[in-house]
Amino acid sequence: VIARLAKEMKIKTVALMSMPFLFEGARRHKLATTAIEKLKPICDELLVHRNDELVEQMQNKKESKVSDLFKAANEVVCDKIRAKLTELESAE
């Protein structure tokens, strides 16, 4: 809804989608894929993040807590958004 309103108002829109973990199953993956397809024509930029990337990163560390996983997730998401916004600003 917000992305559609922004597009109608000619406001640049960057969306970030998180793909479910593999263990969440095919149904959730299909829902996320459908949502991505709906967002593509509405957004100027669509970033897709695979949650399983976080698991892969955390497996390289000997000690990892759930709180570490959430902290890493926040950092990855923020880094992706910052990079895309910087890229868009440079293009203007």
N, C-alpha and C positions, 0 to 999 in steps of 0.2 A: 504494500500500500504506500509506504513512504517513498520507495524508489519510483513508483509510478507518478506520484504527485510531484516529485522533484523533476522528473523528465518533462512533465507537462509545464512546469515553471521554468524550463530550460536551465536547471541547476545541474552541474556535473555530479554524477553519482558513482561512488566506489562502494561495491558490496563485497563482503567477505563471507564465504560459506565454509563451514567445517564439515568435512566428510566424516561419517561415523567410523568408529573403530571396526575392524573386521569382525571381531567377536560379537558385535551388535546385530549381525545377520543381514541377509539379503533384503528383507523388507525395508529396513531403515536406509540401506544403501540406495534402494530404488526410490524411496521418498526424497532423499537428498538429491539424487540425479534429476528427478522430475522438477524439484525446486530450482535447481541450477538452470535447467532449460527454460523455465518461466522467467528467471531473472535476466538471462542473457540479453534479450531484446530491450529491456528496460534500462539497464545500467550502462554507463560509459565504460566502466571497468569492473570486471568480476574476478576476484581472487578466490581460488579454491585451495583450502588447506586440508591435507590428509592427517587426521588425528594419529594414525599409525606412525607417522614420522616421529612424533614425540616419543612413542614407545621405543622406536629404534634408537633414538638419541639417548634415552634413559638406560637402555640395556648396556650401553658402553660404560656406564658408571657403576662402580661396585656397590655403593650405598645410595639408594634412592627411595624417597618417601613419596606418598601421594602429594603432599604439599609441594615437593620439588617438581613433580610433574605439572601441577597447575602453574607454578611460577615459570617453568620453561614454556608452557603453552602461551602464557601472557606475553612473554618476551618474543616468541616466534611470531605471534599475531601482530604485535605492535611493530616489529621490524618489517614485516611484509607490507603493512599499511603505510608506514613511513617511506619505504622505498618507492611504492607506487605513487604516493602523493608528490614526492620529490621528482619523480619521472614526469608526472603530469605538469607540474609547475615549470619544469625545464622545457617542455614541449610548447608552452604558450608563448 
